[in-house]
Amino acid sequence: ININNDEQKRIQLQLQLKDLNNEIDNLLVNSKTNTEYEMFKKEKSERDEQIRKM
């Protein structure tokens, strides 16, 4: 019975770890997307400013 409990606990922990890894991957993707968007906005703002100066 004890071995069975350990196995169930191991499986449960594996699933939790997998979920956490997926969550981390999603956060990394979101962070990269946000960074790219911020850079895009900055570059656009700089281009708009250059156009205004013309």
C-alpha positions as CSV (number, residue, x, y, z in Angstrom):
1,I,0.0,0.0,0.0
2,N,2.8,2.4,0.8
3,I,4.5,1.8,-2.5
4,N,1.2,2.6,-4.3
5,N,0.9,5.9,-2.4
6,D,4.4,6.8,-3.3
7,E,3.7,6.1,-6.9
8,Q,0.5,8.1,-6.9
9,K,2.4,11.0,-5.2
10,R,5.2,10.8,-7.8
11,I,2.7,10.9,-10.7
12,Q,0.9,13.8,-9.1
13,L,4.1,15.7,-8.7
14,Q,5.1,15.0,-12.3
15,L,1.8,16.4,-13.5
16,Q,2.3,19.5,-11.3
17,L,5.8,20.0,-12.6
18,K,4.6,19.7,-16.2
19,D,1.9,22.3,-15.6
20,L,4.4,24.6,-14.0
21,N,6.8,24.2,-16.9
22,N,4.0,25.0,-19.3
23,E,3.1,28.1,-17.3
24,I,6.7,29.2,-17.4
25,D,6.9,28.7,-21.1
26,N,3.8,30.8,-21.6
27,L,5.2,33.6,-19.4
28,L,8.4,33.6,-21.4
29,V,6.4,33.8,-24.7
30,N,4.3,36.7,-23.3
31,S,7.4,38.5,-22.1
32,K,9.1,38.2,-25.5
33,T,5.9,39.4,-27.2
34,N,5.6,42.4,-24.8
35,T,9.3,43.3,-25.3
36,E,8.9,43.2,-29.1
37,Y,5.8,45.3,-28.9
38,E,7.5,47.9,-26.7
39,M,10.4,48.1,-29.1
40,F,8.0,48.4,-32.1
41,K,6.2,51.3,-30.3
42,K,9.5,53.0,-29.5
43,E,10.8,52.7,-33.1
44,K,7.4,53.9,-34.5
45,S,7.5,56.9,-32.1
46,E,11.1,57.8,-33.3
47,R,10.0,57.5,-37.0
48,D,7.0,59.7,-36.4
49,E,9.2,62.3,-34.7
50,Q,11.6,62.3,-37.6
51,I,8.7,62.7,-40.0
52,R,7.4,65.7,-38.0
53,K,10.8,67.3,-38.2
54,M,10.8,67.2,-42.0
